[in-house]
C-alpha cells in the first residue's frame, strides 16, 4: 500500500489522479515560489510522460512520484521544525535581553 504526504495517495491509480494529488501536495508547501517551482516541475513531467502507454510503467511512475512527493514534504516539515525551534530559541534570548534593558516587550529603538 502506498502512503504519501497527504491522505489519498493509496487511491491514486491513474495519471490524472496523480496530477491532481501532486498539485494538492504543492498547496502544503510554505512559500509561493516553492509551490510554483514544484507545480512547474509536475507539469513538465506530465508533458514528458504524456505518451506513456505501458500500464506497468505508468504504475511505476505513479509510485515514484508519490515517494518523491513524500520525501519533499518530509524535508519541508523538518526544515520548518528546525526553523521554528530556532525562532523560539532566539525569541527567548531576545525576550531576555529586552527584559534586561528594562523594557516590557520588544520595541523599535
C-alpha positions in Angstrom: 0.0 0.0 0.0 1.3 3.5 -0.9 1.5 6.0 1.9 2.2 9.6 0.8 2.4 13.1 2.2 -1.4 13.6 2.0 -4.3 11.2 2.6 -5.5 9.6 -0.6 -2.1 8.6 -2.0 -3.2 4.9 -1.9 -6.2 5.8 -4.1 -4.1 7.2 -7.0 -4.3 4.8 -9.9 -4.5 7.0 -13.0 -2.1 9.7 -14.2 -4.8 12.4 -13.9 -5.4 11.4 -10.3 -1.6 11.6 -9.7 -1.5 15.1 -11.3 -4.3 16.4 -9.0 -2.8 14.7 -6.0 0.7 16.3 -6.6 -0.9 19.7 -7.1 -2.7 19.4 -3.8 0.7 18.5 -2.2 2.1 21.7 -3.6 -0.5 23.7 -1.7 1.0 22.4 1.5 4.4 23.9 0.8 5.2 27.0 2.8 6.3 29.6 0.2 4.6 30.7 -3.0 7.9 30.5 -5.0 8.5 26.9 -3.8 4.9 26.0 -4.7 5.3 27.4 -8.2 8.6 25.6 -8.7 7.1 22.2 -8.0 4.0 22.9 -10.0 6.1 23.7 -13.0 8.2 20.5 -12.4 4.9 18.5 -12.2 3.6 20.0 -15.4 6.9 19.3 -17.2 7.0 15.7 -16.0 3.4 15.1 -17.2 4.3 16.5 -20.6 7.4 14.3 -20.9 5.4 11.1 -19.9 2.1 12.0 -21.8 2.6 9.3 -24.5 3.4 6.5 -22.0 1.0 3.6 -22.6 2.6 0.7 -20.7 0.4 0.1 -17.6 3.3 -1.3 -15.6 5.5 1.7 -16.4 2.6 4.1 -15.5 2.2 2.4 -12.1 6.0 2.6 -11.6 5.9 6.4 -12.4 3.0 6.9 -10.0 4.7 5.1 -7.2 7.9 7.0 -7.7 6.1 10.4 -7.9 4.3 9.7 -4.6 7.6 8.6 -3.0 9.3 11.7 -4.2 6.4 13.9 -3.0 6.6 12.2 0.4 10.4 13.0 0.5 9.9 16.6 -0.4 7.1 17.1 2.2 9.1 15.4 5.0 12.1 17.6 4.1 10.0 20.8 4.2 8.4 19.7 7.5 11.8 19.0 9.1 13.2 22.3 7.8 10.1 24.1 9.1 10.5 22.4 12.5 14.2 23.4 12.7 13.4 27.0 11.7 10.6 27.2 14.3 12.8 25.8 17.0 15.5 28.4 16.2 12.9 31.2 16.2 11.7 30.0 19.7 15.3 29.8 21.0 16.3 33.2 19.7 13.0 34.6 20.6 13.5 33.6 24.2 17.0 35.2 24.1 15.6 38.4 22.6 12.9 38.5 25.3 15.6 38.1 28.0 17.6 40.9 26.5 14.7 43.2 26.3 13.7 42.5 29.8 17.3 43.1 30.9 17.0 46.5 29.3 14.0 47.3 31.4 11.5 47.1 28.6 8.3 45.1 28.9 8.2 44.0 25.3 10.3 44.3 22.2 10.1 47.8 20.8 11.7 49.6 17.9 14.5 51.8 19.3 
